[in-house]
């Protein structure tokens, strides 16, 4: 819900009644958590179960790309994970960081304007901006 609230605040795109971000994925947006599973109601309950190896590999492969990417890092875990990997190689990528959009830290997430900043960078690089709308 907080991602949708920021999207509406940043770009005026109304919230959706669903959680599907397939439209973003079809445009090249990869939403990746450091740990891909958890027990319901227990954040980080599956940390250390092997997901980190996989997600580190995904980020490492993306970092090797020569064309610039925008890395949007929400939360301390994402920032630490990606910055450690990104600092190991020369790259043309841009890193945007903010607090995690969870209800516990959303106050520092709101106002990050990552959606409009990402599109501005893509346009600057001669790439198509993302259509962030999530209409049904």
trRosetta pair geometry for C-beta under 8 A, 3 or more apart (Angstrom, degrees):
i j d omega theta_ij theta_ji phi_ij phi_ji
1 4 5.7 -58 -156 38 36 111
1 5 6.4 39 148 -23 69 104
1 15 7.4 19 -148 -144 67 137
2 5 5.2 -46 -145 32 40 116
2 6 6.4 39 155 -17 67 101
2 101 4.0 177 94 178 121 99
2 102 7.3 -155 23 -82 147 6
2 103 7.1 -175 -44 -74 132 54
2 106 4.5 -116 -133 -125 150 131
2 109 6.2 58 153 91 129 142
2 110 7.3 -99 -168 -66 100 89
3 6 5.9 -55 -151 37 31 109
3 7 6.3 36 148 -23 64 107
3 101 5.1 53 -59 165 74 172
4 7 5.4 -51 -145 35 33 117
4 8 6.4 33 156 -18 65 103
4 15 3.9 73 160 -123 128 91
4 16 6.4 -132 -118 26 133 70
4 134 7.2 -89 -109 44 98 145
5 8 5.9 -55 -152 36 30 109
5 9 6.3 27 152 -16 65 109
5 15 6.9 5 -68 -78 50 121
5 110 6.9 -41 114 -106 114 106
6 9 5.6 -56 -144 41 33 111
6 10 5.8 26 159 -16 69 113
6 101 6.9 -99 -9 -115 134 123
6 109 6.6 -84 -69 137 139 95
6 110 5.8 -148 -91 -117 93 58
6 111 7.7 -100 -129 -13 96 26
6 112 6.7 0 -155 40 137 92
6 113 8.0 -142 -179 -71 99 32
6 114 7.6 24 147 31 134 93
6 115 7.3 148 127 -9 95 115
7 10 6.0 -58 -137 41 24 106
7 11 6.1 -36 -177 38 62 105
7 13 5.0 -54 150 67 101 111
7 15 7.5 126 68 -89 112 61
7 115 5.8 86 -118 -39 70 159
7 132 5.9 -160 -145 147 113 126
7 134 7.4 35 137 -1 168 118
8 11 7.4 -79 -121 61 15 66
8 12 6.5 27 -164 -138 54 18
8 13 5.8 -113 -92 70 53 53
8 14 6.0 47 -107 -114 111 29
8 15 5.8 -43 -46 -44 130 77
9 110 6.8 49 39 -160 166 91
9 111 7.2 -67 130 -77 143 50
10 113 4.8 153 -124 -122 111 61
10 114 7.5 -65 -109 42 164 49
10 115 4.8 124 107 48 147 112
10 116 5.1 -153 172 -14 105 106
11 115 5.4 -80 -26 109 124 133
11 116 5.9 170 -73 -63 90 94
11 132 5.9 107 43 63 163 135
13 132 5.7 -149 -9 100 166 98
13 133 5.2 -150 -144 -100 126 66
13 134 7.2 95 150 13 126 80
14 135 7.9 58 67 -85 97 85
15 134 8.0 -21 -162 66 35 120
16 19 7.8 174 93 -69 113 25
16 20 7.7 -85 124 48 151 76
16 134 4.2 -96 -26 110 138 107
16 135 6.5 -165 -99 -100 108 24
16 136 6.3 143 -152 -51 107 79
17 136 6.9 -15 44 -56 94 128
18 134 7.6 -150 69 153 88 108
18 136 6.2 107 5 -96 127 97
20 23 7.5 83 126 -3 94 85
20 134 7.2 159 81 -168 70 102
21 24 4.5 -27 175 30 91 120
21 25 6.2 100 119 -24 81 93
21 29 7.3 -90 159 96 113 127
21 31 6.1 48 96 -10 153 145
21 134 6.8 -44 -105 -118 60 119
22 25 5.4 -55 -148 38 38 114
22 26 6.2 40 154 -24 69 104
23 26 5.9 -52 -149 32 30 112
23 27 7.0 19 153 -10 60 108
23 131 7.1 -77 158 94 115 99
23 133 7.2 -57 124 86 156 65
23 134 6.2 -176 42 -115 131 56
24 27 6.0 -71 -160 40 34 105
24 29 3.8 -50 162 57 95 140
24 31 7.2 59 102 -32 135 110
24 130 6.8 30 -135 -171 78 126
24 132 7.0 28 -95 -127 102 56
24 134 7.6 -18 -34 -90 101 94
25 28 7.8 129 -173 -3 32 7
25 29 5.9 -88 -80 68 35 78
25 30 7.2 72 -122 -93 77 45
25 31 7.5 -75 -76 8 93 93
27 128 7.9 -114 -160 102 107 114
27 130 5.3 126 123 -131 145 82
27 131 6.6 178 -72 35 156 79
28 130 7.8 -123 59 -96 90 102
29 130 6.2 64 -55 -128 119 142
30 58 7.9 -159 160 166 147 126
30 62 7.8 -134 49 -90 152 146
32 55 6.0 152 165 -139 116 105
32 58 6.3 -157 -142 107 158 147
32 59 7.6 -171 102 -63 151 89
33 36 5.9 146 70 -93 103 47
33 55 7.4 -82 99 -106 44 150
33 78 8.0 -84 -138 -80 47 104
34 47 7.9 18 112 -110 112 89
34 51 7.0 104 139 117 53 112
34 52 6.4 11 172 -104 90 75
34 55 5.4 173 -146 98 42 161
34 77 5.0 -105 1 146 152 118
34 78 6.3 -145 -42 -83 107 61
34 81 5.3 -176 -107 -45 119 161
35 38 6.6 85 114 -64 118 88
35 44 6.7 111 32 -126 152 51
35 46 5.1 158 175 87 128 94
35 47 5.4 -91 -67 -84 150 59
35 49 7.4 79 -144 40 112 99
35 51 4.5 111 -132 77 58 147
35 52 7.0 -21 -80 -58 78 73
35 55 7.5 -95 -65 -9 30 147
36 46 7.9 -69 59 98 50 140
36 51 5.0 -170 11 -136 86 133
36 54 7.5 -36 -12 82 129 134
36 55 7.2 173 -42 -58 97 115
37 46 5.0 33 88 16 80 171
37 49 7.8 -61 64 76 105 142
37 51 7.0 -173 23 -66 78 141
38 42 6.0 -165 170 82 100 74
38 43 6.2 -15 -156 -125 155 31
38 44 6.9 12 -117 -10 120 13
38 45 4.9 105 -159 39 79 96
38 46 5.3 -136 -97 8 49 104
39 42 4.2 12 75 44 100 124
39 45 4.2 -56 22 92 97 161
39 46 7.1 141 -18 -41 73 92
42 45 3.7 50 119 -53 114 133
43 102 7.8 18 -98 -118 146 163
44 47 4.6 -2 -173 -25 84 120
44 77 7.9 -175 -95 -73 113 154
46 49 4.6 -59 -175 18 80 137
46 51 6.5 64 128 -4 110 131
47 51 7.9 -85 -118 49 37 112
47 52 7.5 50 -156 -46 67 116
48 52 7.3 7 -85 -5 31 127
50 53 5.7 -41 -168 23 60 113
50 54 7.0 52 144 -11 76 102
51 54 5.6 -61 -158 41 45 110
51 55 5.9 30 154 -12 80 110
52 55 6.0 -59 -137 45 30 102
52 56 5.8 36 160 -23 66 109
52 81 7.7 -137 -144 -122 91 123
53 56 5.9 -55 -145 35 23 112
53 57 6.5 24 154 -20 59 107
54 57 5.8 -59 -155 33 29 111
54 58 6.6 30 151 -20 65 103
55 58 5.4 -45 -147 32 39 115
55 59 6.5 37 155 -15 66 103
55 81 7.2 -8 119 178 116 148
56 59 5.9 -58 -150 40 31 108
56 60 6.1 34 152 -22 66 109
56 81 6.9 -123 -92 -168 78 103
56 85 6.5 176 -154 -77 78 132
57 60 5.6 -53 -143 36 31 114
57 61 6.4 32 158 -19 64 104
58 61 6.0 -57 -152 35 28 109
58 62 6.5 24 153 -15 63 108
59 62 5.7 -57 -149 39 33 111
59 63 6.2 39 153 -27 66 106
59 81 6.8 155 -14 141 168 101
59 82 5.6 -136 -152 -111 143 77
59 85 4.9 101 120 77 119 166
59 86 7.8 -79 165 -49 111 80
60 63 5.6 -53 -149 30 30 115
60 64 6.9 33 153 -24 61 102
60 85 5.5 -117 -79 -159 71 127
61 64 5.9 -55 -159 25 34 113
61 65 8.0 51 145 -36 58 87
62 65 6.0 -32 -171 -3 45 115
62 69 6.2 -50 173 32 105 170
62 71 7.9 123 123 -85 133 106
63 85 5.8 -153 -37 140 153 104
63 86 5.7 -158 -118 -101 126 63
63 88 7.9 59 140 63 158 92
63 89 5.5 118 145 54 119 135
63 91 5.5 -81 -170 -85 78 150
63 93 6.9 -85 -127 -4 63 147
64 89 6.9 -59 -88 164 61 168
64 91 7.9 -90 -88 -100 18 109
65 69 6.2 73 71 -26 135 118
65 91 7.9 58 65 -145 64 106
65 93 7.9 83 69 -64 98 110
66 92 7.0 51 -180 10 46 124
67 92 7.3 -82 175 68 17 133
67 125 8.0 106 -176 175 89 135
68 92 4.1 -92 -82 118 89 106
68 93 5.6 160 -152 -95 70 44
68 94 6.6 45 180 -9 117 87
68 121 7.7 -115 126 163 129 112
68 125 5.7 -134 59 -110 122 149
69 93 4.8 -15 58 -119 76 106
69 94 7.7 -149 97 34 42 68
70 93 7.2 172 -88 -165 22 83
70 94 5.2 -19 -113 69 70 101
70 96 6.5 12 -177 0 99 112
70 117 7.9 156 -152 116 141 87
70 118 4.8 156 113 -129 167 89
70 121 5.5 124 -78 80 124 147
70 122 7.2 -70 -18 -54 130 86
71 82 5.7 169 172 177 144 149
71 86 7.1 -121 16 -72 164 143
71 93 5.8 48 -12 162 105 128
71 94 7.1 -174 27 90 72 48
71 95 4.8 -17 69 -110 108 70
71 96 7.0 177 89 27 54 66
72 96 5.0 -15 -112 69 66 107
72 98 7.9 -12 -174 18 85 101
72 114 5.0 89 -133 -177 124 140
72 118 6.7 -38 -62 -73 122 126
73 78 4.2 179 -160 125 83 109
73 79 4.6 119 141 -81 136 62
73 82 5.4 -137 -92 39 130 141
73 83 7.6 -4 -75 -38 174 89
73 95 6.3 3 -1 -169 119 95
73 96 6.9 169 24 84 71 51
73 97 4.7 -20 71 -106 103 78
73 98 7.6 155 87 27 59 56
74 78 5.7 46 56 37 45 154
74 97 7.7 167 -82 -155 33 52
74 98 5.6 -15 -114 71 72 86
74 99 7.0 13 -164 109 73 29
74 100 5.1 100 147 -113 88 49
74 101 5.8 -16 -178 -15 144 86
74 109 6.7 39 -148 -123 108 114
75 78 4.9 88 65 12 86 103
75 79 6.8 -156 95 -7 43 91
75 99 6.6 43 -87 -178 49 42
75 100 3.1 38 -79 -67 103 102
75 102 7.7 50 -86 2 123 105
75 105 7.1 115 -106 71 80 151
76 79 5.6 -60 -146 39 31 112
76 80 6.1 26 161 -17 68 108
76 100 7.5 -61 6 -29 65 107
77 80 6.1 -58 -145 38 27 106
77 81 6.1 25 159 -18 64 111
77 100 7.9 32 27 -69 93 127
78 81 5.9 -58 -144 38 27 110
78 82 6.0 8 167 -4 65 114
78 100 7.6 135 8 -87 117 91
79 82 6.6 -67 -142 45 21 97
79 83 5.8 13 168 -14 63 118
79 97 5.1 56 -103 -133 115 127
80 83 6.2 -59 -133 41 21 105
80 84 6.3 24 165 -22 60 110
81 84 6.3 -68 -162 31 21 109
81 85 6.9 5 154 -6 60 110
82 85 5.8 -61 -150 42 36 106
82 86 5.6 29 158 -16 73 113
82 95 7.0 162 122 -127 125 121
83 86 5.6 -55 -132 45 31 108
83 87 5.8 35 164 -25 66 109
83 95 7.0 82 -89 -157 83 163
84 87 6.2 -56 -145 32 21 110
84 88 7.3 26 152 -28 54 105
85 88 6.0 -58 -165 20 35 115
85 89 7.9 -12 158 12 64 103
86 89 7.1 -85 -158 49 36 83
86 91 6.3 -89 -154 36 83 143
86 93 6.7 -103 -135 70 122 130
86 95 6.5 135 111 -66 176 134
94 121 5.6 -118 36 -138 158 154
96 112 7.2 113 163 167 111 113
96 114 5.0 142 130 -123 146 100
96 117 5.9 130 -104 102 147 139
96 118 7.1 -95 2 -66 152 84
98 108 6.9 175 -178 133 78 77
98 109 5.1 95 144 -129 117 60
98 112 3.7 -34 -87 -99 149 148
98 114 6.5 -111 -7 -45 134 123
99 105 4.2 -141 170 149 121 112
99 106 7.1 -172 105 -102 120 16
99 107 7.5 3 66 67 159 54
99 108 3.5 87 -15 92 144 103
99 109 4.5 -104 75 -58 90 74
99 112 8.0 -156 31 -59 69 129
100 104 7.5 13 81 67 113 93
100 105 4.9 72 56 64 82 130
100 106 7.8 -64 101 -72 59 56
100 109 6.6 -67 94 -72 22 127
101 105 7.7 -74 -70 81 5 86
101 106 5.5 43 -162 -108 48 88
101 109 4.6 154 -94 -180 60 166
102 105 5.8 51 62 31 86 86
102 106 6.5 -134 84 -50 32 88
103 106 5.8 -28 -122 -9 28 123
105 108 5.7 -47 173 43 83 104
105 109 6.4 91 117 -29 81 104
106 109 4.7 -60 -146 36 49 119
106 110 6.1 52 159 -29 80 96
107 110 6.4 -45 -149 24 27 109
109 112 6.0 -51 -174 -18 49 123
113 116 5.0 -42 -178 45 94 107
113 117 5.5 99 119 -26 88 102
114 117 5.5 -58 -136 44 33 113
114 118 5.9 40 162 -27 67 105
115 118 6.0 -53 -150 31 24 111
115 119 6.8 18 154 -12 59 107
115 130 7.5 -108 -157 76 79 119
115 132 5.0 27 -156 -88 126 165
116 119 5.8 -55 -148 39 35 109
116 120 6.3 39 153 -23 67 104
117 120 5.7 -52 -148 34 32 113
117 121 6.5 31 154 -17 64 104
118 121 5.9 -58 -153 37 31 109
118 122 6.3 30 152 -19 66 107
118 129 7.9 118 112 -149 79 81
118 130 6.4 -4 115 17 122 124
119 122 5.5 -51 -144 36 35 113
119 123 6.3 36 157 -18 66 104
119 129 3.8 39 -146 -144 98 116
119 130 6.0 -116 -83 34 90 77
119 132 7.8 -90 -52 -26 123 115
120 123 5.9 -55 -150 37 29 110
120 124 6.4 34 151 -22 63 107
121 124 5.5 -54 -148 35 33 115
121 125 6.4 22 156 -10 66 109
122 125 5.9 -64 -149 44 30 105
122 127 4.3 -86 -170 79 84 104
122 128 6.7 -36 155 86 126 28
122 129 5.1 144 81 -97 131 55
122 130 7.0 136 -10 -17 164 78
123 126 7.6 47 -177 -71 32 19
123 127 7.3 -97 -69 61 24 61
123 129 5.8 -5 -53 -60 94 102
